[in-house]
Amino acid sequence: MLELPVYLDHNSTTPCDHRVVEAMLPFFTRDFGNAASHSHAFGWKAKEAVDYAREQVANLIGASSGEIIFTSGATEADNLAIKGVFEMYAGKGNHIITSGIEHKAVLDTCRHLEKLGAEITYLPVSPEGFVDLNKLESAIKPTTILIAIMYANNEIGTIMPVREIGFIARKHGVLFFTDATQAVGKIPVHVDNDNIDLLAMTAHKLYGPKGTGALYVRRKGPRVRLTAQMDGGGHEKGLRSGTLNVPGIVGLGKACQICQLEMSREAERLSKLRDQLEQALLGLGQVFVNGSKQNRLPQVTNLCFKDVDSNGLMMALQKNIAVSSGSACTSATPEPSYVLKALGLSDELAHSSLRFSLGRKTMEEEIDYTIEQVSKTVHKLRGELTWSIT
Ligand SMILES: *Cc1c(COP(=O)(O)O)cnc(C)c1O
């Protein structure tokens, strides 16, 4: 049965899988111990659960459990990776290469470091949303310490040529950090095959709880060292002090395990539904896909509806369908999405774009309903004839 409103904003956050909630519950009450309490059974039980979750997270990305540092989410993992490398490798250099379409957690961290003396190169992307590997390689200089390029983009879903980027980084002895928040759990990610040295992820984008994430830190070939950004009790090998969020970590672990088992089937199902939605809306005419349709996450499409104000479209839909426009609505006049601008879209076209992101519970009826509602509203906003009787 169709239940309203329809949620098509899974790139913003996902609901917790009920199996994840079930795994977490005992750790709020019966097994409430502090994982750092070594002197009694309450602590041991918590530590055991954290160790198990660490294995589950590591398994999903081809890492070993000693390389996983738990954080409060991807924003913190991004900060720890970039600031941690900047401080630790200050003796080698101050140059960081990133892209113009990174998440704010990466871009704002880089902006902050610029004030502290970092030199940042913001690589442009092609109209399809990819960094140019030749431009990347020629941006490397003796002072380059880090390449920070995301695995998959949150707004348009395009997947960067990560393996090649990692290969170039390694060839030049530069560390490679990737914000893989949107990729992990959706598509296969493997830190060794992809030549990744540091990787950020978060639970709430893969059907786990909000407020828990992880940073992968390569231990050998090369061994990556970081300066901690949080000082205190020396938890997480001294890289992230603070009492561990045991229920959250258990949830992240379980969410990773479920993704590992179900990812390929889920991707197939969602890409079919996504394509159905996309094809139908492209059929309205003067509608375009933003970014590449190749090398794209299975569950997302970002569409530009010419001559339609996407905020108006979103507002007309928002009672029944939850979608997102990339614009930052923090001010009275919303700024167009910087990601879409980086693809070369005009302000007007960026302001005509909407992101639809599907998820584990998305049903075909919801897609049919969305096609119907969006089509009707686009016609109306364009002042076109519709067949409805008025
Ligand atoms: C959601 C997201 C983040 C932020 O994750 P939080 O856990 O909410 O801090 C960072 N990077 C990307 C690409 C994201 O999609």
The ligand as an SDF file (V2000), in Angstrom:
LIG
                    3D

 15 15  0  0  0  0  0  0  0  0999 V2000
   26.4360   13.0400    4.6600 C   0  0  0  0  0  0  0  0  0  0  0  0
   27.8100   13.2780    4.1910 C   0  0  0  0  0  0  0  0  0  0  0  0
   28.7980   13.7320    5.0710 C   0  0  0  0  0  0  0  0  0  0  0  0
   28.4980   14.0940    6.5050 C   0  0  0  0  0  0  0  0  0  0  0  0
   28.2620   12.9610    7.2930 O   0  0  0  0  0  0  0  0  0  0  0  0
   27.8120   13.1330    8.8120 P   0  0  0  0  0  0  0  0  0  0  0  0
   27.9310   11.7580    9.3980 O   0  0  0  0  0  0  0  0  0  0  0  0
   26.4100   13.5970    8.7630 O   0  0  0  0  0  0  0  0  0  0  0  0
   28.7320   14.0730    9.4640 O   0  0  0  0  0  0  0  0  0  0  0  0
   30.0670   13.8770    4.5740 C   0  0  0  0  0  0  0  0  0  0  0  0
   30.3730   13.6170    3.2980 N   0  0  0  0  0  0  0  0  0  0  0  0
   29.4530   13.1800    2.4210 C   0  0  0  0  0  0  0  0  0  0  0  0
   29.8430   12.8910    1.0120 C   0  0  0  0  0  0  0  0  0  0  0  0
   28.1410   13.0080    2.8430 C   0  0  0  0  0  0  0  0  0  0  0  0
   27.2350   12.5900    1.9630 O   0  0  0  0  0  0  0  0  0  0  0  0
  1  2  1  0
  2  3  1  0
  2 14  2  0
  3  4  1  0
  3 10  2  0
  4  5  1  0
  5  6  1  0
  6  7  2  0
  6  8  1  0
  6  9  1  0
 10 11  1  0
 11 12  2  0
 12 13  1  0
 12 14  1  0
 14 15  1  0
M  END
$$$$
